Amino acid sequence: MKRIRTLLLTAVIVFCVCMTACGGGNDIAVDQVAGTWVRTMSDGTDTITFNKDMTYDKTIALTSAPPVTTNTSGTYSLSGDTINIFYSEYGTSSDYTVTFSGNKMTWDNGNTTLEYVKQ
């Protein structure tokens, strides 16, 4: 009986350690996101600057004839491995799963994958 109790207690401790170790490993920190990121497109660039106060400024510069530049700003939030971009001019938002590799940040919403490089 004592052996069964010891085995059960050991199993519970191992389970708790595993659950604690696995949680939060993919949480995005503001410091990871803060700064200027550029995505190169076939027809221009998409530059986004994330500020630590949870706001962003975005510039899309198209090299088409004639060249077109648009500027937007808004807010963002982070939850786990997801970034939510709120487009204030449209009153909508988009969620992207974010991964980091070196100086690259990749966004994926299931339909579109975007890769930005930190400047």
N, C-alpha and C positions, 0 to 999 in steps of 0.2 A: 504494500500500500504506500509506504514511504517512497519507494522508487517511482511509482506512478505519479505521485504528487510532485516529486522533483522533476520528472520529465515534463509534466504539464506546465510547471512554473518556468522551466527553461524555454519551452516552446512559446509561452506568452512573452517572455523577455525578448527573445529573438524576433518575434513578430513586431513588438513595439519599436525595437531598434531599427528594423527594416522600414517600417512606416515612417519613422522620424527621418531617417537618412534619405528616403526617396522623395519626401515632400519638399516643395519649394526650390528644387534644383534648376528649374527653367524660368523662374520669376525674373522679369525684366526690371532693372533698376533705372531710375531717371538718369543717373550718371552714364549709363551705357548708351542711352538714346541722345542725351544732350549734345548739341553741336551741329555742324553742317554736313549734310549728306547729299551726294549727287548720283543721279541715275542717268546714264547715257542711253539715249534712244536713237533710232535710225534717222530721225528728223529733228534732233535737238537734245536739250537737257532738261531734267527735272531736278531742281535744287530745293531741298527742304532743310530748314534750320529749326531744331527743337530747342526750346528754352527750358530751363529748370523750373520755371513757374507754370509749366504745363500748357504753354502756348507754342504755336509754330508759325513760321512764315514760309511760304512756298512760291517759287518762281518757275514757270515752265517757259522755256525759250525755244521756239521752233525756228528752224533755219530755212523754212519754205520761202517761196517768193510770193509776196513780200514777207520778211521775217515778222514773227508775232511773239510777243511776250505777255504773259499773264501773271499777275501777282495775287495771291490769296493769303489769308491768315485765319487762324482759328485756334481751337484747343484740342488737346489729346489727353487720353487717360491710359493707364497701364493696369493690367490685371493678369497675373500669372505670366504666360508667354504670349499674351495678346495685347496689341495696341489698338485703341479706338481713336480714329481720326474724325473730329466733328467739323464739318464744312458749314461754317456759320452763314455764308451767303446763300446756301441752298437749304439750310435747316435739316440736313441729313448727316448720317455718320456711317463709317465703314469699319469693320473689324478685320484685322490681319493677324495671323500667327507669325511671330517674329523669331528668327534664328540669327545668331551671330557667328561669323567665322573670320577671325583676324580683323581687318578693317572693313569688312562687308556686313551689311545688315540685309536680310532677305525677308520680304513680306509675302505671305500666301493667304489668300482668302478662299481657296478651293477652286476658283475659276481663273485667277490671275496670280502670277508670281512676279514680284518686282525686286530688283537687287540694287541697293544703294552702296556707295563707297564713301567712307568718312574722309572729310577734307582736313 
